[in-house]
C-alpha cells in the first residue's frame, strides 16, 4: 500500500468515526413555552353571530379584510405599499440576511479549513558560505543556486462530537423563521397603519366639509341679524354674537387642514414616496368614510398563538437562543480535530506530479479548556438567562395580544353606541335649528337660542363623524390584533423587483433571493 493511499485510508476511517460520534447534542431541546390562556373574548362577542355588535367568532378572521370596506382607493393604497414601503423592504432584506447566515452555519458542518496552495521558489546560496564548501565536499555536484516548485491541499475539521455546530445550525434556522415572522408582523402593521391613516384622512375631510356647511348656516344667521339690526328690530349685540360665532367656526378649519396635511404626508411615507402625491388621489370622493362591514370576524383567542406573527417571532427567537445554550455548553468538553495535507514538491516542474514528488501528513488532535470552566460555565449561565428573558418576552407578547384585541373590541362596541346616540342628536339639533331660526325671524326667540342651536348642530355632527371614524379604526385594530392579512400571496418574495436588482448587481446571491418555501409551523427540534 502506498504512503499516500495509506494516509488517505486512515483519514477516511477517522472521518467515518467522527460521523459516528456526532450523535450527541448537549444543551436543552426547545419546546414551545407555556403561554397565558384565554377561554373566550369578552365584551359581548358570543359564539353565535351577534346582530347587535356585528362580531362573530364562528369564522376565521378574513385575510384581505380591508376589501370589506368596499373602498377601491384604500385597496389601491395597500397594494402599492406592499410594493414600495421601505420598512417592509428592510424587513425582507433581513430575511435574506438570515438565509445567508444559515448557509454560513451549515458550512461549519464540513471541514472548516480548506486551502489549495502552490508556489515557486528560486534560492541562491552565497558561494562564500562555509556550509557550501562542506556540502560540496560530500557532493561535488551540489549547485548553490536551485529552484523548487510546490502545490498542495490543506484541510482541517473540528468534529461535531457534542453538537456545537448542529446547535448553531438550529439557532440559525430558528432565527430565519423569526425574521420571516418579523416580516409578516411588519406587513400586519403596515396594513393597519395604511387603513387607519386613510380613515383619518377621510375623517378630517368630512370634518372640514361639515364645518364649512355649519359656517354657511351661521352666515345665514349673521345675515339675518344684520337685516333685523338695519330694520331696528334687534340690537348690535345679536350682530356681534353672530359674527363671533361665525368666525370661531371658520377658525377651526385651518387646524383641520394642518392635520390633514400631516395625514397626507404620513400616507406618503407609508407608500414609500415623496410627499405631495396623495392629496389628488383622495379628492374625488371628498369627505366620504369607508363603509362599515356588517360583520367582523374575530376568531377565538387560541388562534392568536398561530396567527399573530409577533407571537411567532417571539417563539422562534426563544428557540434560537435555546440552541445557543448548547453551543456554550459544548465548550465544557474536549474539541476533536483532524487536519492534514497532500502536497507535491519538486525541483523540476516536469516531475512535480509524479509519484515520487508526493508528501502527505495527517494530524488527529484534541484540545480541552478544562482550566477555563469558570468562564465557560458563566457563559452558559448568561445564555440561559437570555433564554429565560425571551421566554418571558414570549408570554408577555401573548398577554399584550389578548389585551390589544379586548381593548379594540371594547372600543368598537362603545363607538357603535356613540354613533346611534349622536345620530339622534344631529337629527334633533337640525330640526331645532330650523324652528328657532323661524322664531327669531318672527321675533319670538332671542338670538342666543339660535347660537346655542347652531353650536349644538356643529358639535353633534363633528362628534358623529369622529365616532364613525372610531368605529372604523377600532375595527382595523381588531383585525390587526387578530392578525388578519398576515398571510399574503407574497408572489414577489420578500423584496420588490427594484430592491432585488440592486442586491443582485452588488453580489452574486445565487438562488437565495428566490421565493423561499413556507416556514414550518413549529421551531426546529432536535
VOVEXLO-960703 format. One record per residue (C-alpha): residue number from 1; residue in one letter; chain; z, x, y. Coordinates in pm, 1 decimal. Layout:
N
NUM, a, A, Z, X, Y
...
//
This chain:
526
1, x, A, 0.0, 0.0, 0.0
2, x, A, -99.7, 142.3, 338.9
3, x, A, 167.6, 201.0, 600.3
4, x, A, 5.9, -46.4, 835.7
5, x, A, -11.3, -320.5, 572.7
6, x, A, 341.7, -242.0, 463.6
7, x, A, 476.0, -273.4, 816.2
8, x, A, 278.8, -596.0, 866.7
9, x, A, 420.4, -739.9, 543.7
10, x, A, 775.0, -653.7, 649.1
11, x, A, 719.8, -811.6, 990.2
12, x, A, 580.0, -1130.5, 832.2
13, x, A, 876.8, -1150.8, 599.9
14, x, A, 1119.9, -1115.6, 887.1
15, x, A, 935.8, -1380.6, 1091.0
16, x, A, 948.3, -1619.9, 794.3
17, x, A, 1318.2, -1551.1, 754.8
18, x, A, 1362.0, -1616.0, 1124.9
19, x, A, 1199.8, -1957.7, 1093.5
20, x, A, 1434.5, -2040.8, 808.0
21, x, A, 1723.9, -1956.8, 1034.4
22, x, A, 1609.3, -2176.3, 1321.7
23, x, A, 1758.7, -2493.6, 1178.8
24, x, A, 2089.2, -2454.4, 1363.3
25, x, A, 2142.8, -2623.6, 1700.8
26, x, A, 2466.5, -2556.7, 1884.8
27, x, A, 2584.7, -2791.2, 2156.0
28, x, A, 2609.8, -3171.5, 2166.7
29, x, A, 2328.6, -3408.7, 2072.7
30, x, A, 2263.7, -3652.9, 2355.0
31, x, A, 2348.4, -4018.0, 2301.8
32, x, A, 2282.8, -4282.6, 2566.0
33, x, A, 2609.7, -4316.7, 2758.4
34, x, A, 2805.7, -4638.5, 2770.4
35, x, A, 2729.3, -4846.2, 3075.5
36, x, A, 2915.1, -5126.6, 3251.6
37, x, A, 2808.3, -5462.5, 3111.8
38, x, A, 2742.5, -5788.1, 3297.3
39, x, A, 2701.1, -6103.9, 3088.8
40, x, A, 2505.9, -6313.6, 3338.2
41, x, A, 2417.8, -6339.8, 3703.0
42, x, A, 2648.0, -6539.1, 3923.0
43, x, A, 2567.9, -6723.4, 4244.5
44, x, A, 2403.5, -7026.0, 4077.8
45, x, A, 2145.5, -6852.9, 3858.2
46, x, A, 2171.2, -7065.4, 3541.8
47, x, A, 1996.5, -7033.0, 3207.8
48, x, A, 1769.6, -7325.0, 3298.9
49, x, A, 1532.9, -7342.5, 3594.5
50, x, A, 1744.1, -7447.6, 3889.6
51, x, A, 1528.3, -7669.1, 4107.9
52, x, A, 1768.4, -7624.1, 4396.6
53, x, A, 1774.0, -7245.6, 4403.7
54, x, A, 1434.8, -7164.9, 4254.7
55, x, A, 1593.0, -6887.2, 4044.9
56, x, A, 1523.1, -6857.6, 3674.4
57, x, A, 1642.9, -6623.1, 3400.7
58, x, A, 1411.2, -6772.4, 3140.0
59, x, A, 1128.9, -6527.3, 3205.0
60, x, A, 1077.8, -6160.1, 3275.3
61, x, A, 1050.6, -6050.2, 3633.9
62, x, A, 684.9, -6051.4, 3738.6
63, x, A, 530.1, -5705.3, 3759.4
64, x, A, 294.7, -5776.3, 4051.8
65, x, A, 548.6, -6002.5, 4219.6
66, x, A, 400.5, -5967.1, 4569.7
67, x, A, 95.6, -6175.0, 4475.1
68, x, A, 329.0, -6476.2, 4454.5
69, x, A, 344.4, -6469.9, 4834.9
70, x, A, -29.7, -6555.0, 4840.2
71, x, A, -90.4, -6321.8, 5132.6
72, x, A, -407.4, -6112.1, 5090.3
73, x, A, -308.5, -5874.1, 5371.7
74, x, A, 22.6, -5790.0, 5205.3
75, x, A, -157.5, -5723.9, 4876.7
76, x, A, -410.5, -5504.1, 5056.4
77, x, A, -133.7, -5300.1, 5219.5
78, x, A, 40.5, -5241.4, 4884.9
79, x, A, -283.9, -5139.1, 4713.0
80, x, A, -358.3, -4898.6, 4997.6
81, x, A, -8.0, -4749.5, 4992.4
82, x, A, -38.3, -4679.3, 4618.7
83, x, A, -329.1, -4450.3, 4700.1
84, x, A, -207.7, -4293.1, 5024.0
85, x, A, 171.5, -4291.3, 5056.8
86, x, A, 284.0, -3930.5, 5091.5
87, x, A, 632.1, -3977.1, 4941.2
88, x, A, 471.8, -4128.3, 4630.6
89, x, A, 220.7, -3843.4, 4612.3
90, x, A, 504.5, -3588.7, 4638.0
91, x, A, 689.6, -3765.0, 4354.2
92, x, A, 370.2, -3747.8, 4147.4
93, x, A, 330.7, -3375.2, 4217.6
94, x, A, 686.5, -3321.4, 4090.0
95, x, A, 586.9, -3490.7, 3764.3
96, x, A, 310.7, -3232.9, 3716.3
97, x, A, 554.3, -2956.2, 3809.0
98, x, A, 786.4, -3079.0, 3532.9
99, x, A, 494.9, -3085.5, 3286.6
100, x, A, 419.8, -2722.1, 3368.5
101, x, A, 789.4, -2632.2, 3331.0
102, x, A, 790.1, -2797.1, 2988.6
103, x, A, 496.8, -2573.4, 2895.6
104, x, A, 699.9, -2269.6, 3001.5
105, x, A, 994.4, -2378.1, 2787.2
106, x, A, 774.6, -2439.1, 2483.1
107, x, A, 612.8, -2098.6, 2529.0
108, x, A, 951.5, -1935.3, 2470.2
109, x, A, 937.9, -2052.2, 2107.3
110, x, A, 672.3, -1785.8, 2046.5
111, x, A, 704.4, -1407.7, 2090.4
112, x, A, 834.3, -1369.2, 2443.1
113, x, A, 685.1, -1024.0, 2493.6
114, x, A, 317.9, -978.7, 2415.3
115, x, A, 120.9, -695.7, 2564.2
116, x, A, -208.0, -524.2, 2495.3
117, x, A, -220.6, -177.3, 2643.5
118, x, A, -456.5, 113.7, 2649.3
119, x, A, -516.3, 435.4, 2832.7
120, x, A, -690.3, 766.3, 2866.3
121, x, A, -515.3, 1096.6, 2937.1
122, x, A, -659.5, 1436.4, 3021.3
123, x, A, -399.7, 1711.5, 3000.8
124, x, A, -436.7, 2069.9, 3117.0
125, x, A, -152.9, 2311.9, 3047.1
126, x, A, -120.5, 2629.7, 3250.3
127, x, A, -256.0, 2929.9, 3060.0
128, x, A, 32.2, 3133.3, 3202.1
129, x, A, 284.4, 2903.8, 3036.7
130, x, A, 470.5, 3119.4, 2777.4
131, x, A, 457.3, 2825.1, 2534.9
132, x, A, 77.8, 2851.6, 2529.3
133, x, A, 99.4, 3210.8, 2404.4
134, x, A, 343.8, 3110.5, 2133.5
135, x, A, 122.4, 2823.1, 2015.6
136, x, A, -186.7, 3044.4, 2017.6
137, x, A, -2.4, 3297.7, 1810.4
138, x, A, 29.9, 3025.9, 1545.2
139, x, A, -305.5, 2856.7, 1606.8
140, x, A, -561.9, 3083.2, 1778.5
141, x, A, -795.6, 2781.0, 1823.6
142, x, A, -547.6, 2591.4, 2043.1
143, x, A, -705.9, 2471.7, 2368.8
144, x, A, -452.8, 2418.6, 2653.4
145, x, A, -685.1, 2157.5, 2802.4
146, x, A, -730.8, 1840.4, 2593.7
147, x, A, -774.3, 1461.9, 2623.9
148, x, A, -624.7, 1164.3, 2444.9
149, x, A, -729.1, 800.0, 2400.0
150, x, A, -486.1, 525.1, 2300.1
151, x, A, -474.7, 144.5, 2259.0
152, x, A, -215.3, -83.5, 2114.4
153, x, A, -40.5, -419.3, 2095.4
154, x, A, 334.1, -462.5, 2156.1
155, x, A, 534.8, -777.0, 2076.9
156, x, A, 898.1, -880.3, 2099.2
157, x, A, 1053.2, -1204.1, 1978.7
158, x, A, 1403.5, -1344.1, 2007.9
159, x, A, 1453.8, -1563.9, 1702.1
160, x, A, 1593.8, -1903.9, 1798.7
161, x, A, 1874.3, -1893.1, 1543.1
162, x, A, 2121.6, -2104.4, 1742.3
163, x, A, 1871.8, -2340.9, 1904.0
164, x, A, 1898.3, -2198.2, 2254.3
165, x, A, 1524.4, -2217.1, 2315.4
166, x, A, 1485.4, -2554.8, 2144.7
167, x, A, 1767.0, -2695.8, 2357.8
168, x, A, 1585.3, -2565.8, 2663.6
169, x, A, 1271.0, -2747.2, 2546.1
170, x, A, 1475.2, -3065.4, 2503.5
171, x, A, 1607.1, -3021.2, 2855.4
172, x, A, 1256.3, -2975.0, 2993.1
173, x, A, 1132.1, -3282.2, 2804.9
174, x, A, 1409.7, -3496.4, 2948.1
175, x, A, 1350.0, -3351.4, 3292.0
176, x, A, 982.8, -3450.6, 3269.3
177, x, A, 1065.5, -3809.4, 3178.5
178, x, A, 1328.5, -3816.3, 3454.9
179, x, A, 1059.1, -3713.4, 3704.0
180, x, A, 833.1, -3991.3, 3574.5
181, x, A, 1119.1, -4237.8, 3620.4
182, x, A, 1174.9, -4099.8, 3971.5
183, x, A, 806.2, -4162.8, 4041.5
184, x, A, 848.3, -4520.9, 3920.8
185, x, A, 1154.5, -4552.6, 4144.0
186, x, A, 953.5, -4429.9, 4442.0
187, x, A, 692.3, -4691.9, 4351.1
188, x, A, 953.2, -4970.1, 4343.1
189, x, A, 1098.4, -4854.5, 4674.5
190, x, A, 755.0, -4826.4, 4834.6
191, x, A, 650.5, -5174.9, 4723.2
192, x, A, 973.7, -5326.3, 4854.2
193, x, A, 952.8, -5136.5, 5183.6
194, x, A, 590.9, -5240.8, 5240.0
195, x, A, 674.5, -5606.7, 5173.1
196, x, A, 992.1, -5602.0, 5385.8
197, x, A, 814.8, -5429.2, 5675.4
198, x, A, 530.0, -5679.5, 5653.3
199, x, A, 778.1, -5969.1, 5671.5
200, x, A, 940.3, -5802.8, 5973.7
201, x, A, 600.8, -5779.0, 6144.5
202, x, A, 528.8, -6146.4, 6079.9
203, x, A, 879.9, -6244.4, 6187.2
204, x, A, 850.7, -6060.5, 6518.8
205, x, A, 505.5, -6206.1, 6578.5
206, x, A, 647.2, -6553.9, 6517.8
207, x, A, 943.1, -6486.7, 6748.7
208, x, A, 709.3, -6375.1, 7025.5
209, x, A, 493.1, -6684.0, 6974.3
210, x, A, 783.3, -6931.1, 6974.7
211, x, A, 943.9, -6761.1, 7274.6
212, x, A, 621.5, -6795.4, 7469.5
213, x, A, 598.1, -7159.6, 7367.8
214, x, A, 952.6, -7223.3, 7486.7
215, x, A, 884.6, -7031.8, 7806.4
216, x, A, 595.9, -7273.6, 7858.1
217, x, A, 831.8, -7569.2, 7816.6
218, x, A, 1075.4, -7413.9, 8060.5
219, x, A, 790.6, -7354.0, 8305.8
220, x, A, 716.3, -7726.7, 8296.5
221, x, A, 1081.2, -7795.7, 8370.5
222, x, A, 1072.0, -7545.9, 8656.2
223, x, A, 758.9, -7711.9, 8797.3
224, x, A, 929.0, -8049.9, 8773.4
225, x, A, 1239.4, -7917.1, 8951.7
226, x, A, 1020.6, -7771.7, 9228.7
227, x, A, 841.3, -8105.2, 9265.5
228, x, A, 1166.9, -8300.9, 9285.0
229, x, A, 1304.9, -8047.8, 9534.0
230, x, A, 999.6, -8094.7, 9758.7
231, x, A, 1042.2, -8470.7, 9729.8
232, x, A, 1407.1, -8429.9, 9827.2
233, x, A, 1535.7, -8589.9, 9510.5
234, x, A, 1719.6, -8276.7, 9390.6
235, x, A, 1876.1, -7962.1, 9532.0
236, x, A, 1763.8, -7599.4, 9526.0
237, x, A, 2032.2, -7539.1, 9263.9
238, x, A, 1812.3, -7701.8, 8998.6
239, x, A, 1519.2, -7479.6, 9102.0
240, x, A, 1729.7, -7162.4, 9086.1
241, x, A, 1877.3, -7251.0, 8747.6
242, x, A, 1532.4, -7332.8, 8607.8
243, x, A, 1392.4, -7007.3, 8748.6
244, x, A, 1677.5, -6802.8, 8597.3
245, x, A, 1640.8, -6967.6, 8254.7
246, x, A, 1260.8, -6925.7, 8253.4
247, x, A, 1277.0, -6554.9, 8338.8
248, x, A, 1558.5, -6486.9, 8093.1
249, x, A, 1337.5, -6629.7, 7819.8
250, x, A, 1044.2, -6415.0, 7929.6
251, x, A, 1270.3, -6109.1, 7934.7
252, x, A, 1330.1, -6132.4, 7557.1
253, x, A, 959.1, -6086.6, 7479.9
254, x, A, 934.5, -5712.4, 7570.7
255, x, A, 1224.9, -5642.0, 7334.4
256, x, A, 1044.0, -5818.7, 7052.0
257, x, A, 725.6, -5632.6, 7138.9
258, x, A, 906.6, -5297.4, 7122.6
259, x, A, 1049.6, -5387.5, 6781.9
260, x, A, 704.0, -5497.9, 6670.2
261, x, A, 550.3, -5166.0, 6777.1
262, x, A, 820.1, -4988.4, 6575.4
263, x, A, 738.5, -5204.1, 6271.4
264, x, A, 366.9, -5124.1, 6310.1
265, x, A, 447.1, -4751.6, 6312.6
266, x, A, 678.9, -4787.4, 6013.4
267, x, A, 398.0, -4954.8, 5822.1
268, x, A, 159.2, -4675.4, 5923.5
269, x, A, 393.4, -4415.1, 5773.4
270, x, A, 426.1, -4618.9, 5453.1
271, x, A, 47.8, -4638.6, 5433.5
272, x, A, 16.6, -4263.5, 5488.9
273, x, A, -195.5, -4298.4, 5801.9
274, x, A, -162.2, -4219.0, 6171.6
275, x, A, -18.6, -4492.2, 6398.4
276, x, A, -245.3, -4737.3, 6574.8
277, x, A, -442.2, -4883.8, 6284.3
278, x, A, -207.8, -5157.1, 6160.7
279, x, A, -197.3, -5391.3, 6460.8
280, x, A, -559.9, -5503.1, 6444.6
281, x, A, -526.5, -5579.5, 6073.7
282, x, A, -240.0, -5827.2, 6120.2
283, x, A, -360.2, -6014.7, 6429.9
284, x, A, -596.7, -6252.3, 6251.0
285, x, A, -311.9, -6477.0, 6135.1
286, x, A, -70.8, -6404.8, 6414.2
287, x, A, 286.3, -6514.9, 6353.2
288, x, A, 241.4, -6650.8, 6000.5
289, x, A, 512.6, -6567.6, 5748.7
290, x, A, 409.3, -6542.1, 5380.9
291, x, A, 469.2, -6837.8, 5152.7
292, x, A, 795.4, -6861.9, 4960.8
293, x, A, 726.0, -6889.7, 4584.7
294, x, A, 870.5, -7198.7, 4419.6
295, x, A, 1043.4, -6987.2, 4152.7
296, x, A, 1189.6, -6639.2, 4146.3
297, x, A, 1222.8, -6480.5, 3800.3
298, x, A, 1529.2, -6257.5, 3782.8
299, x, A, 1560.0, -6196.3, 3408.7
300, x, A, 1901.9, -6118.0, 3260.8
301, x, A, 2141.4, -5833.3, 3354.8
302, x, A, 2078.6, -5644.5, 3030.1
303, x, A, 1715.2, -5596.7, 3134.3
304, x, A, 1821.6, -5366.0, 3414.5
305, x, A, 1910.3, -5084.8, 3174.4
306, x, A, 1548.7, -5056.9, 3060.7
307, x, A, 1362.3, -5185.3, 3367.2
308, x, A, 1517.9, -5008.1, 3664.7
309, x, A, 1368.8, -4661.1, 3697.6
310, x, A, 1666.0, -4520.3, 3888.7
311, x, A, 1886.5, -4604.9, 3588.0
312, x, A, 1638.8, -4443.1, 3350.2
313, x, A, 1612.8, -4138.6, 3575.3
314, x, A, 1991.8, -4104.2, 3579.2
315, x, A, 1998.8, -4129.2, 3199.1
316, x, A, 1731.8, -3864.1, 3149.8
317, x, A, 1895.5, -3629.4, 3399.5
318, x, A, 2210.0, -3653.7, 3189.7
319, x, A, 2004.1, -3586.1, 2873.7
320, x, A, 1851.1, -3277.2, 3033.6
321, x, A, 2193.7, -3145.4, 3129.5
322, x, A, 2337.9, -3219.4, 2784.1
323, x, A, 2082.7, -2979.7, 2635.3
324, x, A, 2188.3, -2712.1, 2884.4
325, x, A, 2536.6, -2714.3, 2727.1
326, x, A, 2375.3, -2598.1, 2402.1
327, x, A, 2175.7, -2333.3, 2590.2
328, x, A, 2500.4, -2195.9, 2732.8
329, x, A, 2689.1, -2214.3, 2401.1
330, x, A, 2419.5, -2014.0, 2222.6
331, x, A, 2525.2, -1710.1, 2428.2
332, x, A, 2854.7, -1707.9, 2234.4
333, x, A, 2667.0, -1590.0, 1922.8
334, x, A, 2457.5, -1284.9, 1839.1
335, x, A, 2095.9, -1278.1, 1950.7
336, x, A, 1847.8, -1156.9, 1687.5
337, x, A, 1521.8, -998.5, 1795.7
338, x, A, 1217.9, -843.8, 1633.5
339, x, A, 998.5, -603.3, 1824.0
340, x, A, 711.4, -393.2, 1707.1
341, x, A, 381.1, -234.9, 1795.2
342, x, A, 49.7, -144.6, 1639.6
343, x, A, -127.1, 146.0, 1810.6
344, x, A, -430.0, 369.2, 1775.0
345, x, A, -409.4, 721.7, 1911.9
346, x, A, -678.0, 991.8, 1902.2
347, x, A, -804.4, 1287.9, 2097.3
348, x, A, -1160.4, 1172.2, 2039.0
349, x, A, -1279.2, 820.7, 2120.4
350, x, A, -1516.1, 823.5, 1822.0
351, x, A, -1221.1, 842.5, 1581.6
352, x, A, -992.4, 608.4, 1781.6
353, x, A, -1024.1, 310.8, 1546.8
354, x, A, -1029.7, 496.6, 1218.5
355, x, A, -755.4, 451.7, 963.1
356, x, A, -602.5, 791.5, 1032.1
357, x, A, -552.1, 705.9, 1403.5
358, x, A, -320.3, 407.4, 1344.3
359, x, A, 50.5, 414.3, 1433.8
360, x, A, 297.1, 128.2, 1387.9
361, x, A, 665.2, 53.9, 1413.6
362, x, A, 893.6, -245.1, 1369.5
363, x, A, 1241.2, -280.6, 1514.7
364, x, A, 1467.4, -565.4, 1398.2
365, x, A, 1778.6, -573.4, 1618.0
366, x, A, 2065.0, -788.6, 1735.5
367, x, A, 2288.4, -796.3, 2040.7
368, x, A, 2619.1, -971.7, 2095.1
369, x, A, 2803.4, -1015.3, 2422.0
370, x, A, 3135.5, -1052.5, 2244.6
371, x, A, 3332.1, -889.8, 2527.5
372, x, A, 3199.7, -1144.9, 2781.2
373, x, A, 3347.9, -1452.6, 2618.1
374, x, A, 3537.5, -1546.7, 2934.8
375, x, A, 3219.1, -1555.0, 3141.0
376, x, A, 3018.8, -1733.1, 2871.8
377, x, A, 3285.4, -1992.4, 2794.0
378, x, A, 3328.0, -2069.7, 3163.5
379, x, A, 2953.7, -2115.8, 3191.8
380, x, A, 2971.1, -2364.0, 2902.9
381, x, A, 3253.9, -2542.9, 3081.1
382, x, A, 3056.4, -2550.8, 3404.7
383, x, A, 2755.1, -2701.7, 3225.2
384, x, A, 2979.6, -2956.8, 3054.8
385, x, A, 3139.2, -3057.2, 3385.8
386, x, A, 2793.3, -3107.3, 3538.8
387, x, A, 2700.1, -3322.1, 3237.8
388, x, A, 3014.1, -3533.2, 3281.1
389, x, A, 2934.9, -3580.6, 3650.0
390, x, A, 2585.0, -3701.9, 3558.8
391, x, A, 2731.1, -3947.7, 3306.0
392, x, A, 2947.9, -4090.0, 3581.9
393, x, A, 2646.8, -4097.9, 3815.4
394, x, A, 2462.5, -4298.1, 3549.3
395, x, A, 2745.5, -4550.9, 3521.6
396, x, A, 2770.1, -4575.9, 3900.0
397, x, A, 2393.6, -4630.5, 3923.1
398, x, A, 2425.6, -4923.7, 3682.5
399, x, A, 2712.5, -5072.5, 3884.4
400, x, A, 2516.4, -5034.9, 4209.3
401, x, A, 2214.8, -5201.2, 4047.3
402, x, A, 2421.1, -5501.9, 3941.3
403, x, A, 2574.1, -5522.5, 4288.6
404, x, A, 2234.9, -5499.6, 4462.3
405, x, A, 2093.4, -5788.1, 4260.7
406, x, A, 2404.0, -6005.3, 4301.4
407, x, A, 2407.9, -5938.4, 4677.0
408, x, A, 2038.2, -6021.3, 4703.9
409, x, A, 2081.3, -6343.9, 4506.5
410, x, A, 2368.6, -6449.0, 4731.5
411, x, A, 2172.4, -6365.2, 5047.0
412, x, A, 1869.8, -6557.4, 4913.7
413, x, A, 2070.9, -6871.9, 4844.0
414, x, A, 2252.8, -6860.1, 5179.4
415, x, A, 1927.1, -6806.3, 5368.1
416, x, A, 1767.3, -7106.2, 5196.1
417, x, A, 2064.1, -7320.6, 5300.6
418, x, A, 2029.7, -7196.4, 5657.3
419, x, A, 1662.4, -7293.2, 5664.0
420, x, A, 1747.5, -7651.9, 5570.1
421, x, A, 2011.9, -7687.8, 5843.0
422, x, A, 1809.9, -7509.7, 6110.3
423, x, A, 1500.3, -7718.4, 6038.9
424, x, A, 1707.9, -8028.5, 6107.8
425, x, A, 1846.7, -7865.5, 6421.7
426, x, A, 1496.7, -7783.6, 6553.3
427, x, A, 1371.9, -8138.7, 6490.5
428, x, A, 1670.7, -8289.9, 6671.4
429, x, A, 1650.6, -8044.5, 6962.2
430, x, A, 1279.8, -8111.0, 7015.4
431, x, A, 1341.8, -8485.0, 7020.7
432, x, A, 1633.8, -8441.9, 7262.3
433, x, A, 1425.8, -8222.8, 7495.0
434, x, A, 1158.4, -8493.1, 7528.5
435, x, A, 1416.3, -8761.0, 7605.8
436, x, A, 1625.6, -8559.9, 7850.9
437, x, A, 1317.7, -8445.6, 8043.4
438, x, A, 1215.5, -8810.6, 8092.1
439, x, A, 1570.4, -8893.3, 8201.6
440, x, A, 1567.9, -8604.7, 8450.9
441, x, A, 1232.0, -8718.1, 8584.3
442, x, A, 1379.2, -9066.9, 8629.7
443, x, A, 1694.6, -8929.9, 8787.6
444, x, A, 1934.5, -9048.0, 8515.4
445, x, A, 2019.2, -8698.1, 8388.4
446, x, A, 2108.9, -8368.9, 8562.2
447, x, A, 1908.4, -8051.3, 8516.1
448, x, A, 2197.5, -7886.6, 8336.1
449, x, A, 2124.2, -8115.4, 8039.7
450, x, A, 1757.9, -8011.0, 8049.6
451, x, A, 1858.1, -7644.7, 8046.0
452, x, A, 2101.1, -7692.9, 7758.6
453, x, A, 1843.1, -7875.9, 7552.4
454, x, A, 1571.4, -7617.3, 7613.7
455, x, A, 1809.1, -7334.6, 7526.0
456, x, A, 1903.5, -7521.1, 7207.8
457, x, A, 1537.6, -7550.5, 7108.1
458, x, A, 1477.5, -7178.7, 7159.9
459, x, A, 1798.2, -7082.9, 6979.9
460, x, A, 1729.4, -7312.3, 6682.9
461, x, A, 1365.8, -7208.1, 6649.6
462, x, A, 1437.4, -6834.3, 6667.2
463, x, A, 1718.8, -6872.1, 6414.8
464, x, A, 1491.7, -7075.2, 6188.4
465, x, A, 1227.6, -6801.5, 6194.9
466, x, A, 1493.4, -6538.3, 6120.1
467, x, A, 1631.7, -6749.0, 5832.3
468, x, A, 1286.1, -6794.6, 5682.1
469, x, A, 1230.4, -6421.1, 5707.0
470, x, A, 1571.7, -6366.4, 5543.2
471, x, A, 1463.2, -6585.1, 5250.4
472, x, A, 1160.1, -6361.6, 5201.6
473, x, A, 1341.3, -6030.0, 5246.1
474, x, A, 1617.8, -6145.1, 5010.1
475, x, A, 1354.9, -6241.0, 4753.5
476, x, A, 1193.2, -5899.1, 4798.2
477, x, A, 1534.4, -5739.9, 4748.7
478, x, A, 1582.0, -5942.1, 4428.1
479, x, A, 1250.1, -5827.2, 4284.7
480, x, A, 1322.8, -5474.0, 4396.8
481, x, A, 1668.9, -5496.7, 4238.6
482, x, A, 1536.8, -5615.2, 3901.6
483, x, A, 1261.2, -5350.8, 3927.2
484, x, A, 970.9, -5590.6, 3948.3
485, x, A, 647.5, -5399.5, 3989.6
486, x, A, 764.4, -5070.2, 3840.4
487, x, A, 503.1, -5082.1, 3562.3
488, x, A, 176.0, -5025.5, 3749.7
489, x, A, -168.5, -4992.2, 3591.2
490, x, A, -141.8, -4628.4, 3706.1
491, x, A, -505.8, -4562.3, 3622.6
492, x, A, -514.2, -4291.2, 3887.5
493, x, A, -242.4, -4084.3, 3724.1
494, x, A, 44.1, -3969.1, 3944.2
495, x, A, -160.8, -3839.3, 4238.1
496, x, A, -474.9, -3966.0, 4405.8
497, x, A, -816.6, -3802.9, 4380.7
498, x, A, -777.1, -3609.8, 4705.5
499, x, A, -447.1, -3453.3, 4600.5
500, x, A, -583.7, -3376.8, 4252.7
501, x, A, -883.2, -3195.8, 4401.6
502, x, A, -659.5, -2988.6, 4628.4
503, x, A, -444.9, -2882.4, 4333.2
504, x, A, -743.4, -2803.5, 4112.0
505, x, A, -909.7, -2596.7, 4385.4
506, x, A, -599.2, -2376.3, 4412.4
507, x, A, -502.6, -2349.5, 4045.8
508, x, A, -650.7, -2396.4, 3700.8
509, x, A, -441.7, -2691.0, 3579.2
510, x, A, -635.2, -2742.5, 3259.1
511, x, A, -550.8, -3085.6, 3114.5
512, x, A, -210.1, -3116.3, 3283.1
513, x, A, -344.2, -3332.1, 3567.5
514, x, A, -481.4, -3589.5, 3327.2
515, x, A, -300.8, -3917.7, 3280.2
516, x, A, -1.9, -3844.3, 3052.1
517, x, A, 96.1, -4065.6, 2760.0
518, x, A, 363.6, -4325.5, 2820.3
519, x, A, 713.8, -4171.0, 2811.7
520, x, A, 949.9, -4254.3, 2528.2
521, x, A, 1199.5, -4533.0, 2585.8
522, x, A, 1484.6, -4304.8, 2481.7
523, x, A, 1561.9, -3943.9, 2573.6
524, x, A, 1457.0, -3696.8, 2303.5
525, x, A, 1726.6, -3638.1, 2042.1
526, x, A, 1780.3, -3356.7, 1802.0
//
